[in-house]
Amino acid sequence: MHLCFSITAHGFGHAAISCAVINQVKEKYPDIKITVLSLVSKVYLQSRLRCEFELITLGNDFGMLMVSPVEVDIQASALKYLSLYDNWQQAVAQEKQILEEIKPDCLISNISPVSLEAAMQLNIPTASVAPFNWAQIYQAYCLGPGQREIIQAKFIFDNMVSIYERVDFIFKPLPSVPFMQDKEIQVGSICDHPPPESAQLLQKLPAGTDKIGLVALGGLPMKLDLENWPHITGWHWLVDQHASQLRDDMSQLSTLPFSFLQLVSSCDLILTKPGYGTYCEIAAIAKYQKVRVISLERPDWPETPFLNQFLSARVPFVEVKLSQLSNDALITVIKQLDLLDYPQVQTCEDGASQLVSYLLGQL
């Protein structure tokens, strides 16, 4: 059997979900061939996948264009969708040609409507796996009363909805944004969660380090004013900022001999933003690592209330404005977080395993 995974390159969350599913496929069915259709870098995919795979560097799915990890560029995104749909037939034809050449037994999309449409035109079975679809996100940002080209936007939205509704298997991992609840296949959270490496990590950090904070804002860059972060005795910060900004109590992620997942599972505090991948990875490690979370506000993102409700039920959690990440304000937030009780450990079903068992039982 041959499975093709189409993965959007919007951040890293979609790739993290898909890689967890692929790992489960190969664990249960080692002879299945895997092809990945994506603009996600091969380096990232190799850091997550524990198997051989073929990467075809192609993708017409961009999701939404971003100003920062927490701000959508609404007008640029709207124009990008208008351009995509002006060239819709060419985009679908391009991916159809690839699928005709590689002949997969199923196309699993996260969550490109172009790939799904191409597979449907070839009568290839389709599955989607994501906590939302782009029609839901597009509707939230590009169908408002103040948006230009509203007639074209309504057509784009209706076309995406039509495609997503026709998917053979719609897998929605916890937590998700409801779409077609009568057809959706609910599964547990999907993520990888390695054992903690706290002792090994502390050996790589300066003497006197008692607490480790990780800045994990996803795959989109965001400049932080680290020069004005407070010095807190015993704390060491792991960041993805330029080395010129770093102090003695900070380390650049890329200089440490640990994967990102190992770092997530080994820290005491994680600064992040609403996003499926990191939220679910944090929730998965909560059963053996007492981690606390500061999350940047992202009120306009449709997924945010579902994500925040999910994570705040599993770890001590506080939501902050970007302006609170400096000097005394950050110290106040950390103290506030320390006062919160740790929630009762909740069972975490393996959504990737559930998905693979269901899907492969149907194909």
Secondary structure, 3 states (H helix, E strand, C coil): CEEEEEECCCCCHHHHHHHHHHHHHHHHCCCCEEEEEECCCHHHHHHHCCCCCEEEECCCCCCCCEEECCEECHHHHHHHHHHHHHCHHHHHHHHHHHHHHHCCCEEEEECCHHHHHHHHHCCCCEEEECCCCHHHHHHHHHCCCCCCCHHHHHHHHHHHHHHHHCCCEEEEECCCCCCCCCCEEEECCCCCCCCCCHHHHHHHCCCCCCEEEEECCCCCCCCCCHHHCCCCCCEEEEECCCHHHCCCCEEEHHHCCCCHHHHHCCCCEEEECCCHHHHHHHHHHCCCCCCEEEEECCCCCCCHHHHHHHHHCCCCEEEECHHHCCHHHHHHHHHHHHCCCCCCCCCCCCHHHHHHHHHHHHC
